[in-house]
């Protein structure tokens, strides 16, 4: 648990020093933010309900947004089962291509939902945070 807390503290410092290097603004943090909106399904020509939960939404002083999604395992499932490498020894960039595509789709969907709910966000960045 200490490693997770230390990682999150380091992530906070990195985000704040990168996007407000002079420390002049106030960041807003929204943990476990529920989203609900609709989207059009062209195959059925009807609206469908979408819902999701952003692990952490960070809004820097300039008003852009960061969607941070925590992932607990950097390894793909077959590699965990068949490899001699311990999961904690894998680098964060060692996600399988299938997991990378799933994360990309999930976070892009959250970004579109958030932009629909709050169109004032000019830019929405996404980040997978392996914990």
Helices and strands as residue ranges (DSSP letters): H 2-19, E 28-41, E 46-59, E 65-71, H 77-82, G 87-89, G 92-94, H 97-117, E 124-130
